[in-house]
C-alpha cells in the first residue's frame, strides 16, 4: 500500500492528525520490506517534507526525526541525510 501512496505523496495537517503521522512512523520499521527499493528515497523525501512544513508539535517533529535516523539500526540515516540535502538544494 505504501508503494502506491509514494508515487504521488500528498498530505496535509488534517490527514497527518487523522493517522498518517503515526502510520509514517510505524512504516519506518518496515521500510526494508518494500519490494521496490527505489521508493526509499521518495519515502525519506516525504518525511523531510513533513518535518519541514507540517504543523506538528515539536515533540512529534523530534519523534519523526529520531525514528527515521534510528530505524533499522540506523541503516536509513545516510539516505535521510541525502534526502535532506536534495530538499535544501
N, C-alpha and C positions, 0 to 999 in steps of 0.2 A: 504494500500500500504506500509506503514512504516513497518508493521509486516513482510512482505516478505523480505524487504531490511535487516532487523535486523538479520535474520537467518545467513547471511554471509556478514556483512557490509564491503564493500570495498570502499575506497575513495582515491583521490589524490588531489593535489592542483588545478589542472585544473577543476576537477569535482566540487570542493568546489566553485571555482570562477564562474563556469557556473550556479550556483544556489543552489547547495546542502547546502552551508553555510546558506543562508537566509532561506531555507526550514527547516533546522535543528532548527534554532532559532524560526521560526514560529510554528514548531511542539511542542515545549515545552508547549505552551498554550493548546495543545490538548492531552498531554501525558496521562492524566487520562481517556481519551476516548478509549484508546487501549483495545480491548476486551481481550487480553491475558496479564494480569498484570505481568507475568514472563518476559516480554520484557522490562520492566522499567530498570532493572539493565544493560541489554545489551545496551539500548539506552544511558544510563548515562555513560557506559564504552566507547561507541563510542565517546561521547562528550569529555571524558577525553583524548582519543587518539588524537582527533582533536586539543584540547587545547595544548597538549604536543608536537605534531610533525608537525602540519600544518604550511605551510609558509604563515600564515595570518598576518595582521598588528596587532600591539599591541592593537589598538583601537578595532578591531574585536575580538581579544582574550578576552579582558575585557568585551566586549558586550556579548559574549557567556557565560562567567563565571557568569556575573551578571544575565543574563536572566535565566540561569539554576538554580541558587540559589533562585531567586525571583519568579520563575514560580509557579502558583497555590498557591499563598500566602506562598511560602517557603516550601510547602509540600514535595518537592523533594530534599531539601538541605541535609538531613541526608543520603538519598540514594546516592546522588552525592559524599558526603564525603566517604561513603563506597566504591564507585567505584574508587575513587582516592586511597584509602588505598589498594584495590586489585591490582590496577595498579602498585603501588610502591613496593608491595611485589614481 
